Amino acid sequence: MRSDIHYRRIAAEALEHASIAEPPVPLDDLAADVGIPVRLVQLPDFFSGALIAEDGMPVALINGVLDEDVRRRTLAHLLAHALIVLANPEDSYPRNNVREHRGADVAASELLLPERLVREQSRKWFNDHRYLARLFGVAESEMVQRMRELGIIKARGLHWDY
């Protein structure tokens, strides 16, 4: 079992390889950089997306009827699974194994809210989590949680490091 640091590093390296320097992270561009086609399809509401194999290569299917933020989160999660397997071919795509989804959840979080960009933009915008959430295309609660994880926001108030 690998650590969260391992999964965040996989995502950070993919972002660096794709030269992504500004939020929001263009996940479609990142998928193209990795060589994974993204297809918007109509699926039942309860189904957000899936990775399928087409001619032996992964393809990301995203439910096009869902809200943009759900589609972005789904694509980040699917890309994370693919990046994990690309980083270590001995890993596999999970089939109902919650433990294997944990790594993809961690990597997806890094894809949506990269530490380097969150820190940089937090300094630039004076830790305004509401503005940053809109800038990164995530819910305010997700931004607050990420800023807490990074120590930018403390349990009570902001941490001003400048």
KOLBA-313228 format. One line per field, with one value per atom (N, C-alpha, C): atom name; y negated, z, x; residue number from 1. Coordinates in nm, 4 decimals, decimal comma. Atoms other than C-alpha are relative to their C-alpha. Layout:
<pts>
atom (CA|...)
north (Y|...)
up (Z|...)
east (X|...)
n (NUM|...)
</pts>
This chain:
<pts>
atom (N|CA|C|N|CA|C|N|CA|C|N|CA|C|N|CA|C|N|CA|C|N|CA|C|N|CA|C|N|CA|C|N|CA|C|N|CA|C|N|CA|C|N|CA|C|N|CA|C|N|CA|C|N|CA|C|N|CA|C|N|CA|C|N|CA|C|N|CA|C|N|CA|C|N|CA|C|N|CA|C|N|CA|C|N|CA|C|N|CA|C|N|CA|C|N|CA|C|N|CA|C|N|CA|C|N|CA|C|N|CA|C|N|CA|C|N|CA|C|N|CA|C|N|CA|C|N|CA|C|N|CA|C|N|CA|C|N|CA|C|N|CA|C|N|CA|C|N|CA|C|N|CA|C|N|CA|C|N|CA|C|N|CA|C|N|CA|C|N|CA|C|N|CA|C|N|CA|C|N|CA|C|N|CA|C|N|CA|C|N|CA|C|N|CA|C|N|CA|C|N|CA|C|N|CA|C|N|CA|C|N|CA|C|N|CA|C|N|CA|C|N|CA|C|N|CA|C|N|CA|C|N|CA|C|N|CA|C|N|CA|C|N|CA|C|N|CA|C|N|CA|C|N|CA|C|N|CA|C|N|CA|C|N|CA|C|N|CA|C|N|CA|C|N|CA|C|N|CA|C|N|CA|C|N|CA|C|N|CA|C|N|CA|C|N|CA|C|N|CA|C|N|CA|C|N|CA|C|N|CA|C|N|CA|C|N|CA|C|N|CA|C|N|CA|C|N|CA|C|N|CA|C|N|CA|C|N|CA|C|N|CA|C|N|CA|C|N|CA|C|N|CA|C|N|CA|C|N|CA|C|N|CA|C|N|CA|C|N|CA|C|N|CA|C|N|CA|C|N|CA|C|N|CA|C|N|CA|C|N|CA|C|N|CA|C|N|CA|C|N|CA|C|N|CA|C|N|CA|C|N|CA|C|N|CA|C|N|CA|C|N|CA|C|N|CA|C|N|CA|C|N|CA|C|N|CA|C|N|CA|C|N|CA|C|N|CA|C|N|CA|C|N|CA|C|N|CA|C|N|CA|C|N|CA|C|N|CA|C|N|CA|C|N|CA|C|N|CA|C|N|CA|C|N|CA|C|N|CA|C|N|CA|C|N|CA|C|N|CA|C|N|CA|C|N|CA|C|N|CA|C|N|CA|C|N|CA|C|N|CA|C|N|CA|C|N|CA|C|N|CA|C|N|CA|C|N|CA|C|N|CA|C|N|CA|C|N|CA|C|N|CA|C|N|CA|C|N|CA|C|N|CA|C|N|CA|C)
north (0,1185|0,0000|-0,1247|0,1206|-0,3398|-0,1153|0,1147|-0,6702|-0,1045|0,1120|-0,9795|-0,0815|0,0757|-1,1485|0,0588|-0,0681|-0,8897|-0,0384|0,0297|-0,9521|-0,1476|0,1429|-1,3314|-0,0284|0,0192|-1,3091|0,0428|-0,0453|-1,1105|-0,1097|0,1060|-1,3831|-0,1248|0,1201|-1,6676|0,0155|-0,0223|-1,5116|-0,0088|0,0096|-1,4811|-0,1457|0,1429|-1,8480|-0,0723|0,0625|-1,9486|0,0383|-0,0470|-1,7364|-0,0715|0,0687|-1,9055|-0,1523|0,1440|-2,2508|-0,0798|0,0691|-2,3466|-0,0949|0,1005|-2,6715|-0,0913|0,0893|-2,8431|0,0799|-0,0648|-2,7417|-0,0589|-0,1372|-2,5930|0,0971|-0,1000|-2,2811|0,0480|-0,0459|-2,1993|0,1525|-0,1458|-1,8323|0,0669|-0,0569|-1,7662|-0,0067|0,0133|-1,8966|0,0986|-0,0954|-1,6855|0,1414|-0,1317|-1,3775|0,0182|-0,0073|-1,4555|0,0171|-0,0111|-1,4963|0,1425|-0,1378|-1,1504|0,0988|-0,0865|-1,0099|0,0728|-0,0620|-0,9330|-0,0836|0,0720|-1,0336|-0,0125|0,0235|-1,1824|-0,0121|0,0036|-1,1176|-0,0308|0,0301|-1,2832|0,0863|-0,0888|-1,0310|-0,0165|0,0054|-1,0077|0,1328|-0,1158|-0,7699|-0,0257|0,0245|-0,7172|-0,1001|0,1060|-1,0004|0,0502|-0,0517|-0,7749|0,0396|-0,0478|-0,6890|-0,1194|0,1208|-0,9608|0,0239|-0,0256|-0,7939|0,1328|-0,1261|-0,5010|-0,0065|-0,0239|-0,4040|0,1305|-0,1231|-0,1540|0,0200|-0,0286|0,0140|0,0007|0,0009|-0,0562|0,0270|-0,0436|0,1258|0,0076|-0,0178|0,1944|-0,1267|0,1273|-0,1721|-0,0550|0,0537|-0,3539|-0,1176|0,1104|-0,5882|-0,0394|0,0495|-0,8068|-0,0358|0,0334|-0,8093|-0,0849|0,0915|-1,1013|-0,0239|0,0234|-1,1418|-0,1478|0,1378|-1,4575|-0,0717|0,0661|-1,5234|-0,0553|0,0476|-1,5955|-0,1406|0,1348|-1,9380|-0,0002|0,0152|-2,0690|0,0402|-0,0331|-2,0363|0,1507|-0,1455|-1,6705|0,0658|-0,0545|-1,6007|-0,0202|0,0258|-1,7649|0,0937|-0,0882|-1,5675|0,1444|-0,1358|-1,2460|0,0192|-0,0108|-1,3110|0,0016|0,0000|-1,3911|0,1378|-0,1320|-1,0612|0,1062|-0,0981|-0,8600|-0,0188|0,0270|-1,0307|0,0490|-0,0449|-0,9559|0,1511|-0,1454|-0,5841|0,0327|-0,0268|-0,5917|-0,0385|0,0437|-0,7876|0,0970|-0,0962|-0,5407|0,1250|-0,1192|-0,2481|-0,0315|0,0378|-0,4364|-0,0109|0,0140|-0,5087|0,1356|-0,1336|-0,1438|0,1019|-0,0940|0,1116|0,1215|-0,1102|0,3683|-0,0334|0,0390|0,1657|0,0307|-0,0282|0,2294|-0,0931|0,0777|0,0537|0,0766|-0,0703|0,1325|0,0462|-0,0503|0,3331|0,0202|-0,0052|0,2580|0,0168|-0,0063|0,2318|-0,1419|0,1359|-0,0760|-0,0426|0,0327|-0,0605|-0,0540|0,0461|-0,1041|-0,1343|0,1306|-0,4073|-0,1107|0,1007|-0,5865|-0,0735|0,0627|-0,6500|-0,0908|0,0826|-0,7805|-0,1241|0,1172|-1,0093|-0,1032|0,0902|-1,1562|-0,0665|0,0559|-1,1993|-0,0952|0,0875|-1,3483|-0,1339|0,1244|-1,6041|-0,0879|0,0753|-1,7048|-0,0527|0,0471|-1,7300|-0,1212|0,1117|-1,9598|-0,1198|0,1052|-2,1580|0,0236|-0,0258|-2,1286|-0,0878|0,0728|-2,2269|-0,1257|0,1153|-2,4569|-0,1147|0,1047|-2,6456|-0,0566|0,0493|-2,6662|-0,0939|0,0880|-2,8110|-0,1323|0,1188|-3,0534|-0,0938|0,0820|-3,1749|-0,0497|0,0455|-3,1934|-0,1253|0,1194|-3,4393|-0,1175|0,1045|-3,6327|-0,0625|0,0462|-3,6602|-0,0048|0,0221|-3,7009|0,1045|-0,1129|-3,3573|-0,0094|0,0120|-3,4466|0,1319|-0,1350|-3,0922|-0,0009|0,0074|-3,1986|-0,0281|0,0319|-3,3568|0,1173|-0,1115|-3,0697|0,1199|-0,1113|-2,8127|-0,0234|0,0317|-2,9891|0,0100|-0,0023|-3,0256|0,1432|-0,1387|-2,6530|0,0868|-0,0759|-2,5427|0,1101|-0,0982|-2,3615|-0,0663|0,0524|-2,4000|-0,0703|0,0713|-2,6406|0,0959|-0,0952|-2,3521|0,0796|-0,0712|-2,1669|-0,0885|0,0919|-2,4746|-0,0197|0,0177|-2,5307|0,1229|-0,1234|-2,1651|0,0090|-0,0068|-2,1811|-0,1024|0,1034|-2,5071|0,0412|-0,0522|-2,3440|0,1065|-0,1047|-2,0407|-0,0591|0,0638|-2,2752|-0,0964|0,0892|-2,4791|-0,1470|0,1388|-2,7951|-0,0570|0,0366|-2,8070|0,0889|-0,0747|-2,7027|0,0293|-0,0310|-2,5629|-0,1285|0,1296|-2,9201|-0,1085|0,1139|-3,1847|0,0399|-0,0159|-3,2288|-0,0016|0,0050|-3,1723|-0,0945|0,0984|-3,4801|0,0180|-0,0213|-3,4014|-0,1070|0,1098|-3,7348|-0,1302)
up (0,0000|0,0000|0,0000|0,0137|-0,0987|0,0800|-0,0795|0,0859|-0,0878|0,0703|-0,0064|-0,0753|0,0642|-0,0895|-0,1375|0,1268|-0,3625|-0,1047|0,0954|-0,5240|-0,0381|0,0320|-0,4990|-0,0955|0,0865|-0,6614|-0,1442|0,1345|-0,9554|-0,0709|0,0585|-1,0139|-0,0286|0,0177|-0,9659|-0,1199|0,1141|-1,2184|-0,1323|0,1217|-1,4746|-0,0322|0,0202|-1,4241|-0,0506|0,0430|-1,4616|-0,1443|0,1360|-1,7746|-0,1021|0,0897|-1,9282|0,0051|-0,0135|-1,8308|0,0429|-0,0508|-1,6405|0,1105|-0,0917|-1,4603|0,0582|-0,0459|-1,4038|0,0265|-0,0224|-1,2552|-0,0921|-0,0415|-1,3311|-0,0868|0,0736|-1,4363|-0,1180|0,1180|-1,7946|-0,0119|-0,0083|-1,7350|-0,1365|0,1353|-2,0990|-0,0663|0,0550|-2,2013|0,0654|-0,0714|-1,9339|-0,0518|0,0542|-2,0604|-0,1378|0,1332|-2,4136|0,0105|-0,0194|-2,2883|0,0374|-0,0422|-2,1319|-0,1104|0,1092|-2,4472|0,0262|-0,0329|-2,3035|-0,0591|0,0543|-2,5146|0,1055|-0,0906|-2,3211|-0,0861|0,0751|-2,4461|0,0936|-0,0733|-2,3140|-0,0588|0,0431|-2,3301|0,0940|-0,0864|-2,1934|0,0738|-0,0882|-1,8978|0,1021|-0,1078|-1,6163|0,1018|-0,0931|-1,3579|0,1107|-0,1120|-1,0903|-0,0426|0,0532|-1,3153|-0,0513|0,0389|-1,3413|-0,1100|0,1045|-1,5616|0,0177|-0,0058|-1,6344|-0,0932|0,0920|-1,7872|-0,0720|0,0767|-2,0667|-0,0879|0,0919|-2,2981|-0,1418|0,1417|-2,6675|-0,0758|0,0685|-2,8810|0,0963|-0,1002|-2,5618|0,0706|-0,0615|-2,4623|0,0815|-0,0810|-2,1900|-0,0663|0,0453|-2,2819|0,1187|-0,1110|-2,0255|-0,0531|0,0307|-2,0551|0,1143|-0,1009|-1,8724|-0,0303|0,0156|-1,8150|-0,0304|0,0448|-2,0130|0,0550|-0,0525|-1,8410|0,1411|-0,1359|-1,5032|-0,0017|-0,0131|-1,3771|-0,0281|0,0358|-1,4854|0,1137|-0,1103|-1,1379|0,0248|-0,0166|-1,1148|-0,1137|0,1130|-1,4624|0,0205|-0,0256|-1,3669|0,1074|-0,1083|-1,0432|-0,0493|0,0548|-1,2296|-0,0913|0,0902|-1,5001|0,0779|-0,0824|-1,2370|0,0628|-0,0623|-1,0611|-0,1033|0,1026|-1,3849|-0,0496|0,0395|-1,4928|0,1066|-0,1094|-1,1508|-0,0075|0,0150|-1,1983|-0,1123|0,1135|-1,5381|0,0315|-0,0344|-1,4079|0,0970|-0,0965|-1,1212|-0,0724|0,0755|-1,3644|-0,0911|0,0846|-1,6010|0,0814|-0,0864|-1,3090|0,0459|-0,0441|-1,2048|-0,0664|0,0727|-1,4548|0,0820|-0,0854|-1,1735|0,0701|-0,0545|-1,0376|-0,1046|0,0937|-1,1915|0,0281|-0,0205|-1,2379|0,0974|-0,1019|-0,9385|-0,0499|0,0241|-0,9548|0,1378|-0,1293|-0,6435|0,1186|-0,1098|-0,4270|0,0523|-0,0553|-0,2060|0,0280|-0,0334|-0,0982|-0,1223|0,1208|-0,4583|-0,0481|0,0367|-0,4999|0,0844|-0,0892|-0,2097|-0,0707|0,0712|-0,4152|-0,1115|0,1079|-0,7071|0,0568|-0,0631|-0,4730|0,0380|-0,0405|-0,3393|-0,1227|0,1224|-0,6866|-0,0691|0,0621|-0,8186|0,0715|-0,0771|-0,5383|-0,0419|0,0433|-0,6443|-0,1422|0,1367|-1,0070|-0,0007|-0,0053|-0,9198|0,0757|-0,0877|-0,6469|0,0282|-0,0178|-0,7019|0,1099|-0,1133|-0,3929|-0,0444|0,0446|-0,5828|-0,0437|0,0488|-0,7533|0,1113|-0,1105|-0,4411|0,0881|-0,0824|-0,2378|-0,0715|0,0795|-0,5157|-0,0092|0,0165|-0,5754|0,1347|-0,1335|-0,2015|0,0403|-0,0309|-0,1565|-0,0872|0,0951|-0,4641|0,0345|-0,0254|-0,3572|0,1490|-0,1444|0,0197|0,0669|-0,0615|0,1074|-0,0110|0,0195|-0,0226|-0,0557|0,0409|-0,0300|-0,0947|0,0905|-0,2041|-0,1440|0,1328|-0,4948|-0,0547|0,0434|-0,5080|-0,0445|0,0395|-0,5240|-0,1416|0,1353|-0,8293|-0,1015|0,0886|-0,9819|-0,0384|0,0238|-0,9471|-0,0478|0,0461|-1,0364|0,0946|-0,1008|-0,7096|0,0983|-0,1039|-0,4239|0,1069|-0,1074|-0,1447|0,1083|-0,1050|0,1029|-0,0398|0,0471|-0,1125|0,0114|-0,0088|-0,1277|0,1445|-0,1419|0,2485|0,0526|-0,0454|0,3114|-0,0496|0,0556|0,0788|0,0664|-0,0650|0,2339|0,1434|-0,1346|0,5787|-0,0066|0,0169|0,4586|-0,0192|0,0297|0,3381|0,1098|-0,1097|0,6604|-0,0314|0,0367|0,4832|0,0892|-0,0922|0,6924|0,1227|-0,1250|1,0547|0,0432|-0,0510|1,2532|0,0344|-0,0316|1,3644|-0,0720|0,0701|1,1088|-0,1019|0,1061|0,8472|0,0559|-0,0325|0,8648|-0,1009|0,0887|0,7207|0,0042|0,0034|0,6089|-0,0811|0,0719|0,4437|0,0578)
east (0,0848|0,0000|0,0892|-0,0810|0,1373|-0,0603|0,0436|0,1159|-0,0681|0,0625|-0,0842|0,1050|-0,1080|0,2470|0,0315|-0,0269|0,3076|-0,1042|0,1068|-0,0307|-0,0024|-0,0060|0,0010|0,1170|-0,1174|0,3454|-0,0318|0,0382|0,2037|-0,0805|0,0826|-0,0565|0,0825|-0,0829|0,1946|0,0932|-0,0888|0,4320|-0,0766|0,0823|0,1501|-0,0311|0,0276|0,0611|0,1236|-0,1249|0,4239|0,0325|-0,0274|0,4667|-0,0884|0,0933|0,1613|0,0161|-0,0279|0,3001|-0,1219|0,1181|-0,0139|0,0443|-0,0518|0,0598|-0,1063|0,1064|-0,2762|-0,1272|0,1293|-0,6103|-0,1062|0,0257|-0,8493|0,0797|-0,0759|-0,6625|-0,0849|0,0748|-0,7697|0,0107|-0,0069|-0,8450|-0,0069|0,0048|-0,9336|0,1369|-0,1349|-0,5911|0,0954|-0,0845|-0,4256|-0,0253|0,0334|-0,6120|0,0629|-0,0603|-0,4961|0,1509|-0,1447|-0,1384|0,0393|-0,0262|-0,1587|-0,0384|0,0414|-0,3209|-0,1300|0,1275|-0,6634|-0,1128|0,1157|-0,9630|-0,1100|0,1122|-1,2554|-0,1249|0,1252|-1,6058|-0,1149|0,1233|-1,9197|-0,1101|0,1077|-2,2012|-0,1184|0,1174|-2,5518|-0,0108|0,0085|-2,5633|-0,1093|0,0966|-2,8147|0,0568|-0,0424|-2,8022|0,0925|-0,0790|-2,6495|0,1412|-0,1268|-2,3528|0,0794|-0,0730|-2,0889|0,1021|-0,0978|-1,8297|0,0690|-0,0735|-1,6027|0,1196|-0,1108|-1,2716|-0,0305|0,0189|-1,3149|0,1224|-0,1103|-1,0678|-0,0542|0,0339|-1,0862|0,1289|-0,1219|-0,8308|0,1184|-0,1050|-0,6348|0,0436|-0,0379|-0,6140|-0,1168|0,1090|-0,8112|-0,0698|0,0842|-1,0959|-0,0860|0,0821|-1,2738|-0,1383|0,1389|-1,6521|-0,0529|0,0526|-1,8125|-0,1473|0,1429|-2,1853|-0,0225|0,0150|-2,2581|-0,1214|0,1199|-2,5924|0,0221|-0,0267|-2,4309|0,0584|-0,0555|-2,3222|0,1498|-0,1410|-1,9828|0,0939|-0,0910|-1,8279|0,0053|0,0018|-1,9360|0,0779|-0,0763|-1,7978|0,1494|-0,1429|-1,4658|0,0549|-0,0436|-1,4420|0,0118|-0,0021|-1,5246|0,1204|-0,1140|-1,2667|0,1306|-0,1217|-1,0027|0,0212|-0,0106|-1,0774|0,0420|-0,0345|-1,0631|0,1434|-0,1389|-0,7406|0,0975|-0,0861|-0,5950|0,0210|-0,0156|-0,6654|0,0980|-0,0874|-0,4958|0,1447|-0,1356|-0,1951|0,0673|-0,0546|-0,1495|0,0481|-0,0398|-0,1407|0,1184|-0,1131|0,0920|0,1289|-0,1180|0,3279|0,0526|-0,0398|0,3308|-0,0917|0,0850|0,1971|-0,0454|0,0444|0,1706|-0,1307|0,1293|-0,1213|-0,1066|0,1075|-0,4589|-0,1168|0,1211|-0,7886|-0,0886|0,0779|-1,0105|-0,1362|0,1351|-1,3264|-0,0630|0,0697|-1,5327|0,0946|-0,0956|-1,2214|0,0214|-0,0048|-1,2561|0,1431|-0,1391|-0,8918|0,0740|-0,0674|-0,7762|-0,0532|0,0536|-1,0023|0,0619|-0,0588|-0,8310|0,1134|-0,1109|-0,5182|-0,0484|0,0555|-0,7245|-0,0667|0,0616|-0,9184|0,1061|-0,1081|-0,5925|0,0622|-0,0597|-0,4421|-0,0976|0,1004|-0,7688|-0,0074|-0,0007|-0,7646|0,1179|-0,1180|-0,4142|-0,0179|0,0245|-0,5260|-0,0922|0,0958|-0,8173|0,0556|-0,0513|-0,6395|0,1487|-0,1431|-0,2633|0,0597|-0,0577|-0,0676|0,0723|-0,0785|0,1671|-0,0910|0,0894|-0,1159|-0,0873|0,0835|-0,3329|0,0805|-0,0851|-0,0446|0,0265|-0,0317|0,0484|-0,1208|0,1198|-0,3071|-0,0528|0,0424|-0,3833|0,0761|-0,0804|-0,0966|-0,0450|0,0371|-0,2023|-0,1352|0,1361|-0,5680|-0,0318|0,0166|-0,5144|-0,0896|0,0712|-0,6577|-0,1523|0,1450|-1,0054|-0,0528|0,0404|-1,1421|-0,1201|0,1152|-1,4630|0,0449|-0,0512|-1,2801|0,0822|-0,0846|-1,0301|-0,0834|0,0879|-1,3110|-0,0528|0,0482|-1,4556|0,1136|-0,1156|-1,1094|0,0388|-0,0388|-1,0349|-0,1164|0,1160|-1,3887|-0,0429|0,0410|-1,4635|-0,0959|0,0885|-1,7090|0,0838|-0,0703|-1,6155|0,0470|-0,0379|-1,6128|0,1244|-0,1196|-1,3564|0,1239|-0,1132|-1,1349|0,0429|-0,0329|-1,1560|0,0723|-0,0638|-1,0696|0,1440|-0,1356|-0,7678|0,0909|-0,0808|-0,6485|0,0338|-0,0299|-0,6749|0,1077|-0,1006|-0,4786|0,1391|-0,1280|-0,2046|0,0455|-0,0369|-0,2050|-0,0197|0,0263|-0,3205|-0,1095|0,1070|-0,6356|0,0124|-0,0031|-0,6199|-0,1437|0,1348|-0,9146|-0,0754|0,0600|-0,9766|0,0774|-0,0601|-0,8910|0,1051|-0,0988|-0,6237|0,1400|-0,1418|-0,2525|0,0645|-0,0610|-0,0866|0,1500|-0,1429|0,2654|0,0724|-0,0642|0,3415|-0,0430)
n (1|1|1|2|2|2|3|3|3|4|4|4|5|5|5|6|6|6|7|7|7|8|8|8|9|9|9|10|10|10|11|11|11|12|12|12|13|13|13|14|14|14|15|15|15|16|16|16|17|17|17|18|18|18|19|19|19|20|20|20|21|21|21|22|22|22|23|23|23|24|24|24|25|25|25|26|26|26|27|27|27|28|28|28|29|29|29|30|30|30|31|31|31|32|32|32|33|33|33|34|34|34|35|35|35|36|36|36|37|37|37|38|38|38|39|39|39|40|40|40|41|41|41|42|42|42|43|43|43|44|44|44|45|45|45|46|46|46|47|47|47|48|48|48|49|49|49|50|50|50|51|51|51|52|52|52|53|53|53|54|54|54|55|55|55|56|56|56|57|57|57|58|58|58|59|59|59|60|60|60|61|61|61|62|62|62|63|63|63|64|64|64|65|65|65|66|66|66|67|67|67|68|68|68|69|69|69|70|70|70|71|71|71|72|72|72|73|73|73|74|74|74|75|75|75|76|76|76|77|77|77|78|78|78|79|79|79|80|80|80|81|81|81|82|82|82|83|83|83|84|84|84|85|85|85|86|86|86|87|87|87|88|88|88|89|89|89|90|90|90|91|91|91|92|92|92|93|93|93|94|94|94|95|95|95|96|96|96|97|97|97|98|98|98|99|99|99|100|100|100|101|101|101|102|102|102|103|103|103|104|104|104|105|105|105|106|106|106|107|107|107|108|108|108|109|109|109|110|110|110|111|111|111|112|112|112|113|113|113|114|114|114|115|115|115|116|116|116|117|117|117|118|118|118|119|119|119|120|120|120|121|121|121|122|122|122|123|123|123|124|124|124|125|125|125|126|126|126|127|127|127|128|128|128|129|129|129|130|130|130|131|131|131|132|132|132|133|133|133|134|134|134|135|135|135|136|136|136|137|137|137|138|138|138|139|139|139|140|140|140|141|141|141|142|142|142|143|143|143|144|144|144|145|145|145|146|146|146|147|147|147|148|148|148|149|149|149|150|150|150|151|151|151|152|152|152|153|153|153|154|154|154|155|155|155|156|156|156|157|157|157|158|158|158|159|159|159|160|160|160|161|161|161|162|162|162)
</pts>
